[in-house]
Amino acid sequence: MFGQEHTTMIHESVISRSLPPEVTTGSLINWLSIILLNLNYKIFAKALQLQIQPILMNIISMDQSTRQSFLHTRINSIG
């Protein structure tokens, strides 16, 4: 997906907590499609979660859905 040059730049940016000087505002516009794709995945995941939540509530038994359980916490925090 990314070339070696991009991977190295991202790795160095994470370590130094800054972008290299050759990265300009114009080059950041090229990343817009990746940002929008990530947003699409989040919207799709939320829509899917809203559709399957009622089914999950019927499938997961009370033993697995106590207030302290991981599943109960995740289902309630997402929706």
N, C-alpha and C positions, 0 to 999 in steps of 0.2 A: 504494500500500500504506500509506504513512504520509502524514499530512497535513502541510501546511507548518509547523504549530506543532511537531509532533514532530520533523520534520527539523531545524528551527532549534535545538530543545532539544538534540538529539543532537550537532549540529555544535558548539554552544557548550560542551557538556560535554566533548567531545574536546579542545577548545582549552584550557579551564580545568582539565581533569582533575578535575572535581567535578560532582555533580548539583545542579541548582537547588534552592533551599529549598522550593519548592512540591511537589517530588517526595517523597512519603512512602512508608513501607513498604507501605501499602495500595495505592498506585498502582503499585508495582513488581509486585504480585501480578497485575495485569492483563497483564503482559508474559509470564507463565508459558506461555501457549499458544505464543508465538513461540519461547521457549526449548525447549519440548518438540518443536516441529516441527523445529527445527535438530537435535535429538538423533535424531529419527526419520530424517532425511536421512543422518546419519552412520552409523546402524545399517544402513540400506538400502545405502549405498555399500560398507560393509565386507562385507555378505553377498554383494553382487554381485561384489566383488573376489575373494572366496574361491571363487565359482562359476566365474569366467572365468579364473582364474590358470592352471589346467592347460592350458586351450586356448591361452592366450597363449604358454606355454612351447613349444608345438608349432608355433605360427604364426610366431613371431619366430625368424629364422635366427641361427646362431652369430655371423655378422658383426655383427649388431645387438645381440647380447646378451653382449658381452665384459664382463669384470668392471668395466671403467672406464666402460661406456656408461651413459647416462641411464636407459634402459629397465631394464637389469639392476639398477641401484641402486634404482629406484623399486619394482620388483616385489618385491625382497628386503626392502626396508624396510617395505613395507605388510604383507606376509604374514609 
